[in-house]
Amino acid sequence: MHAVYWLAVHPVNNFWLKDFRLQGVSAAFFLVDPLRRPGGTSSPDWTALRDQWEYAHLLRALLGLASLTLLAAAVAV
């Protein structure tokens, strides 16, 4: 779940917040880019970013459900 967040969700959040002036811890948090992508000047298609964000959250929810199911099965056995 963490890998999906850092590789798929966080970059989209960074894109949406690029015009906001963040301070303190939030500014440091949103400066993190695990893949060290260049901050290109071209503006990507917002629908592609939205879809990436949505599918990444769906995948995170499914991974969370799988982990809860496996944990419950392990406790029951």
N, C-alpha and C positions, 0 to 999 in steps of 0.2 A: 504494500500500500504506500509505503514511504517512497519507494522508487518511482511509482506511477505519479505521485504528487510532484516530486522534484524534477522529473523529466518531461511531464506532459502538462500538469496544471500550473505549476509555478511560473514557467515562461509566459503563459497566456496572462496570468495575473500581472506579471511585470509589464507586459505590453499595455494592458489597460491602465496601469498606474504610472506610465512614463511621463505624463503631463502634470501629475500631482507633485506637490512639494512635501515630501515626507520628512519627518525629523526623528531623531533618536533611534530607538531599537527598530522601529518599523522601516526606517530608511536603510539600516544595515541589513535587515532581513530581506528586503526586496532587491538589494544589490547582488545577492547570491545568484550565480548562474553556474550550475554544476558542469554544463557542457561548454562553458566559456564561448558562447555564441557572440559574434560581432553585432553591435547595435546598428544594423543596417539602416540606411536612410529610406529605403522603400517601405511602403506600408502594405503589409500582407492583407489578404482578403479576410475581412472580419467574420464572414460566415465560416471559413475554414477554421479560424481560431475558436469560434463558438462551438463548432462541432468537436474539435479536439478537446476542449474543456468539458463538454457534456459527456463524451465517450470515456474520457479519463475518470470522471466522477462515477459513471456507471461501472467501470471496471473496478474502481476502489470499493464500491458498495458490494459488488459480487465477491471480491476478495475478502472483505469483512464478513460477509455471510458464510463463506467457505471456512474461514478461520473459526467462527463461532460454532459452526456445525461440527468441525473436527475436534474442537475443544470439548464440546458437549459429549461427543462420541467417546473421547478419551477418558472423560470423567465417569461415564456410564459403564465402561468396561472395567 
